[in-house]
Amino acid sequence: MPTMKTKKSARGRIKMSATGKVLRTQAGKSHLNGYKPRKRKRNLRGTTLVDKTFVKTAVRMLQGN
């Protein structure tokens, strides 16, 4: 049985932390930013945890299993 390949789209969007948590970037900051308050855009910076219902799927996508 051949090994499964890593999902290339997930590789760029999802990261694993050193402690094993699954991280993602926050949505909603790529366009239409003119009307959004500075505070809202500032809070969209950085990464956040992936929802617990998606963790198993995300790990499989990254590991190719």
DSSP file (Angstrom, degrees, kcal/mol; ACC not computed):
  #  RESIDUE AA STRUCTURE BP1 BP2  ACC     N-H-->O    O-->H-N    N-H-->O    O-->H-N    TCO  KAPPA ALPHA  PHI   PSI    X-CA   Y-CA   Z-CA
    1    1 A M              0   0    0      0, 0.0     2,-0.0     0, 0.0     0, 0.0   0.000 360.0 360.0 360.0 126.2    0.0    0.0    0.0
    2    2 A P        -     0   0    0      0, 0.0     2,-0.1     0, 0.0     0, 0.0  -0.353 360.0-104.1 -71.8 155.0    1.5    3.4   -1.0
    3    3 A T        -     0   0    0      1,-0.1     2,-0.2    -2,-0.0    62,-0.1  -0.454  36.3-109.0 -76.1 152.2    1.9    6.1    1.6
    4    4 A M        -     0   0    0     60,-0.8     2,-0.2    -2,-0.1    -1,-0.1  -0.571  32.5-122.0 -81.4 145.1   -0.6    9.0    1.6
    5    5 A K        -     0   0    0     -2,-0.2     2,-0.2     1,-0.1    59,-0.2  -0.498  27.5-100.3 -84.6 155.0    0.8   12.3    0.5
    6    6 A T        -     0   0    0     -2,-0.2     2,-0.7    57,-0.1    56,-0.2  -0.494  39.4-110.8 -67.7 141.0    0.6   15.5    2.7
    7    7 A K     >  -     0   0    0     54,-2.4     4,-1.8     1,-0.2     3,-0.3  -0.679  26.9-155.0 -75.3 114.3   -2.2   17.8    1.7
    8    8 A K  H  > S+     0   0    0     -2,-0.7     4,-1.0     1,-0.2    -1,-0.2   0.815  89.5  54.7 -66.2 -31.8   -0.3   20.7    0.2
    9    9 A S  H  > S+     0   0    0      1,-0.2     4,-0.6     2,-0.2     3,-0.3   0.886 110.0  47.0 -68.8 -37.0   -3.1   23.3    0.9
   10   10 A A  H >> S+     0   0    0     -3,-0.3     4,-2.8     1,-0.2     3,-0.7   0.833 101.0  66.9 -72.2 -31.8   -3.1   22.3    4.6
   11   11 A R  H 3< S+     0   0    0     -4,-1.8    -1,-0.2     1,-0.3    -2,-0.2   0.854 105.2  42.8 -58.2 -36.2    0.7   22.5    4.8
   12   12 A G  H 3< S+     0   0    0     -4,-1.0    -1,-0.3    -3,-0.3    -2,-0.2   0.651 121.7  38.9 -84.1 -15.4    0.6   26.3    4.2
   13   13 A R  H << S+     0   0    0     -3,-0.7    12,-0.7    -4,-0.6     2,-0.4   0.708 109.9  54.4-107.1 -25.7   -2.3   27.0    6.5
   14   14 A I  E  <  -A   24   0A   0     -4,-2.8     2,-0.3    10,-0.2    10,-0.2  -0.922  59.3-174.5-119.4 136.7   -1.9   24.7    9.5
   15   15 A K  E     -A   23   0A   0      8,-2.3     8,-3.4    -2,-0.4     2,-0.5  -0.943  19.9-133.9-127.3 150.3    1.2   24.4   11.8
   16   16 A M  E     -A   22   0A   0     -2,-0.3     6,-0.2     6,-0.2     2,-0.1  -0.882  22.8-137.5-100.2 133.6    2.0   22.1   14.6
   17   17 A S    >   -     0   0    0      4,-3.1     3,-1.5    -2,-0.5    -1,-0.0  -0.350  29.0-103.2 -80.9 170.1    3.5   23.7   17.8
   18   18 A A  T 3  S+     0   0    0      1,-0.3    -1,-0.1     2,-0.1    -2,-0.0   0.783 123.4  52.3 -64.9 -26.4    6.4   22.2   19.7
   19   19 A T  T 3  S-     0   0    0      2,-0.1    -1,-0.3     0, 0.0    -3,-0.0   0.418 125.0-100.4 -91.4   2.4    4.0   20.9   22.3
   20   20 A G  S <  S+     0   0    0     -3,-1.5     2,-0.2     1,-0.3    -2,-0.1   0.499  74.4 140.6  96.7   4.0    1.7   19.2   19.7
   21   21 A K        -     0   0    0      1,-0.0    -4,-3.1    -5,-0.0     2,-0.6  -0.510  51.5-125.0 -79.1 151.9   -1.0   21.8   19.4
   22   22 A V  E     -A   16   0A   0     -6,-0.2    28,-2.5    28,-0.2     2,-0.3  -0.872  30.9-168.3-101.5 123.0   -2.5   22.5   16.0
   23   23 A L  E     -AB  15  49A   0     -8,-3.4    -8,-2.3    -2,-0.6     2,-0.3  -0.790   9.3-179.7-113.8 152.2   -2.4   26.2   15.1
   24   24 A R  E     -AB  14  48A   0     24,-2.7    24,-2.7    -2,-0.3     2,-0.2  -0.959  30.9-107.0-141.9 159.9   -4.0   28.2   12.3
   25   25 A T  E     - B   0  47A   0    -12,-0.7     2,-0.3    -2,-0.3    22,-0.2  -0.566  43.5-104.9 -83.3 156.0   -4.0   31.8   11.1
   26   26 A Q        -     0   0    0     20,-0.9     3,-0.3    18,-0.5     2,-0.1  -0.592  31.3-129.9 -85.8 143.0   -7.2   33.8   11.7
   27   27 A A  S    S+     0   0    0     -2,-0.3    -1,-0.1     1,-0.2     0, 0.0  -0.411  75.7  57.1 -84.4 161.9   -9.5   34.6    8.8
   28   28 A G  S    S+     0   0    0     -2,-0.1    -1,-0.2     0, 0.0    16,-0.1   0.656  78.2  88.8  98.6  18.0  -11.0   37.9    7.9
   29   29 A K        +     0   0    0     -3,-0.3     4,-0.1    15,-0.1    -2,-0.1   0.322  60.2  85.6-126.2   8.4   -7.9   40.1    7.4
   30   30 A S  S    S-     0   0    0      1,-0.2     2,-0.3     2,-0.1     3,-0.1   0.818  99.1  -3.7 -85.7 -29.7   -7.0   39.6    3.7
   31   31 A H  S    S+     0   0    0      1,-0.1    -1,-0.2     2,-0.0     0, 0.0  -0.955 107.7  47.3-155.2 172.3   -9.3   42.3    2.1
   32   32 A L        +     0   0    0     -2,-0.3     3,-0.3     1,-0.1     4,-0.2   0.889  64.7 142.5  57.5  43.7  -12.0   44.9    2.9
   33   33 A N        +     0   0    0      1,-0.2     3,-0.4     2,-0.1     8,-0.1   0.539  41.4  86.8 -90.5  -7.0  -10.0   46.2    5.7
   34   34 A G  S    S+     0   0    0      1,-0.2    -1,-0.2     3,-0.0    -2,-0.0   0.863  95.4  38.1 -63.9 -36.6  -10.8   49.9    5.3
   35   35 A Y  S    S+     0   0    0     -3,-0.3    -1,-0.2     2,-0.1    -2,-0.1   0.583  94.4  99.8 -92.2  -9.3  -13.9   49.8    7.3
   36   36 A K  S    S-     0   0    0     -3,-0.4     5,-0.0    -4,-0.2    -3,-0.0  -0.580  80.5-110.4 -79.9 137.2  -12.7   47.4   10.0
   37   37 A P     >  -     0   0    0      0, 0.0     4,-2.0     0, 0.0     5,-0.2  -0.259  21.7-117.2 -64.7 152.7  -11.5   49.1   13.2
   38   38 A R  H  > S+     0   0    0      1,-0.2     4,-2.3     2,-0.2     5,-0.2   0.866 115.1  55.6 -56.8 -38.9   -7.9   49.0   14.1
   39   39 A K  H  > S+     0   0    0      1,-0.2     4,-2.1     2,-0.2    -1,-0.2   0.897 106.4  50.0 -63.7 -40.7   -8.6   47.0   17.2
   40   40 A R  H  > S+     0   0    0     -3,-0.2     4,-0.7     2,-0.2    -1,-0.2   0.912 112.5  46.3 -65.3 -42.8  -10.3   44.3   15.2
   41   41 A K  H >< S+     0   0    0     -4,-2.0     3,-0.5     1,-0.2     4,-0.3   0.877 111.2  52.7 -67.7 -37.0   -7.5   44.0   12.7
   42   42 A R  H >< S+     0   0    0     -4,-2.3     3,-1.2     1,-0.2    -1,-0.2   0.885 106.9  52.3 -64.8 -38.7   -5.0   43.9   15.5
   43   43 A N  H 3< S+     0   0    0     -4,-2.1    -1,-0.2     1,-0.2    -2,-0.2   0.653 101.6  61.8 -73.3 -14.7   -6.8   41.1   17.2
   44   44 A L  T << S+     0   0    0     -4,-0.7   -18,-0.5    -3,-0.5    -1,-0.2   0.486  83.8 104.7 -88.1  -3.5   -6.8   39.1   13.9
   45   45 A R  S <  S+     0   0    0     -3,-1.2    -3,-0.0    -4,-0.3     0, 0.0  -0.281  71.3  12.5 -69.9 161.3   -3.0   39.0   13.9
   46   46 A G  S    S-     0   0    0    -20,-0.1   -20,-0.9   -21,-0.0     2,-0.3  -0.216  94.9 -52.8  76.4-160.2   -1.0   35.9   14.8
   47   47 A T  E     -B   25   0A   0    -22,-0.2     2,-0.3   -24,-0.0   -22,-0.2  -0.744  38.5-166.1-120.0 163.6   -2.3   32.4   15.3
   48   48 A T  E     -B   24   0A   0    -24,-2.7   -24,-2.7    -2,-0.3     2,-0.2  -0.906  35.8 -83.9-140.3 168.1   -5.1   30.6   17.2
   49   49 A L  E     -B   23   0A   0     -2,-0.3   -26,-0.2   -26,-0.2     2,-0.2  -0.468  41.5-114.4 -76.8 145.6   -5.8   27.0   18.0
   50   50 A V        -     0   0    0    -28,-2.5   -28,-0.2    -2,-0.2     5,-0.1  -0.531  45.3 -91.6 -72.5 145.0   -7.7   24.8   15.6
   51   51 A D    >>  -     0   0    0     -2,-0.2     3,-2.0     1,-0.1     4,-0.7  -0.268  32.8-119.6 -59.1 144.1  -11.1   23.7   16.8
   52   52 A K  T 34 S+     0   0    0      1,-0.3     4,-0.5     2,-0.2     3,-0.3   0.758 111.7  60.6 -61.5 -25.4  -11.0   20.4   18.7
   53   53 A T  T 34 S+     0   0    0      1,-0.2    -1,-0.3     2,-0.1     4,-0.2   0.663 110.3  41.7 -74.8 -14.8  -13.4   18.8   16.2
   54   54 A F  T <> S+     0   0    0     -3,-2.0     4,-2.7     2,-0.1    -1,-0.2   0.467  88.3  90.9-108.6  -5.8  -10.9   19.4   13.4
   55   55 A V  H  X S+     0   0    0     -4,-0.7     4,-2.6    -3,-0.3     5,-0.2   0.924  87.0  48.7 -60.7 -47.6   -7.7   18.5   15.1
   56   56 A K  H  > S+     0   0    0     -4,-0.5     4,-1.8     1,-0.2    -1,-0.2   0.913 114.7  45.4 -60.6 -44.1   -7.7   14.8   14.1
   57   57 A T  H  > S+     0   0    0     -4,-0.2     4,-2.2     2,-0.2    -1,-0.2   0.911 112.1  52.1 -64.4 -43.0   -8.4   15.6   10.5
   58   58 A A  H  X S+     0   0    0     -4,-2.7     4,-1.8     1,-0.2    -2,-0.2   0.899 108.7  49.6 -62.8 -42.0   -5.7   18.4   10.5
   59   59 A V  H  X S+     0   0    0     -4,-2.6     4,-2.5     1,-0.2     5,-0.2   0.902 110.8  50.4 -64.9 -40.4   -3.0   16.1   11.9
   60   60 A R  H  X>S+     0   0    0     -4,-1.8     4,-2.0    -5,-0.2     5,-0.9   0.886 108.6  52.7 -63.9 -38.2   -3.9   13.5    9.2
   61   61 A M  H  <5S+     0   0    0     -4,-2.2   -54,-2.4     1,-0.2    -1,-0.2   0.866 114.1  42.5 -65.2 -35.8   -3.7   16.1    6.5
   62   62 A L  H  <5S+     0   0    0     -4,-1.8    -2,-0.2   -56,-0.2    -1,-0.2   0.869 120.3  39.9 -79.2 -37.8   -0.2   17.2    7.7
   63   63 A Q  H  <5S-     0   0    0     -4,-2.5    -2,-0.2    -5,-0.2    -3,-0.2   0.694 101.2-127.6 -87.1 -18.7    1.2   13.7    8.3
   64   64 A G  T  <5       0   0    0     -4,-2.0   -60,-0.8    -5,-0.2    -3,-0.2   0.797 360.0 360.0  77.5  28.0   -0.3   12.0    5.3
   65   65 A N      <       0   0    0     -5,-0.9    -4,-0.1    -6,-0.2    -5,-0.1   0.369 360.0 360.0-113.8 360.0   -1.9    9.2    7.2
